[in-house]
Amino acid sequence: SSGINAEYGGRPMGIITIHVDDLLLAGTDEFFKKVEPAILNFKLGKIESSSFTYLGWEIDKDNEKITLSQESYAKMTRDDVTKKLQMNPMPLAAEELNEEQEEVMRSCIGKLSWLAHQTMPQLCFSILELTTKTNWKGSDV
């Protein structure tokens, strides 16, 4: 991800953040008037405002505040990880995971890692410990 800050007279006017092919713009009316001509030169899929999801974040803006949440993403991740583990039973504690089970494990760790780094730092140590293992056993799951 990268971002661009715009200032005018020493005070912030707005910000543009880019992650792969997703843009997020926030700023004053003056900021939008200045960047709109440049932005419209690109082919845009969908433009959303007020309430939308960006990179797993639910963003809700009203006249008084902006609310950020990852509650839906966390629930979806929990359900997805649970489903993957149920569909791909893991071996007993002493047995090593086979190639397919390792792929499931990497996928689950990746999803949990995103949450850990965004909004659930209490998961970071456990996720880090799992990512550094090279030969997972059933007891690691």
ABEGO torsion letter per residue (X at the ends): XBBBBBBBGGBBABBBBBBGABBBBBEBAAAAAAAAAAAAABBBABBBBGBBBBGGBBBBBBAABBBBBAAAAAAAAAAAAAAAAAABBBBBAABBBBAAAAAAAAAAAAAAAAAAAAABAAAAAAAAAAAABABBBAAAX
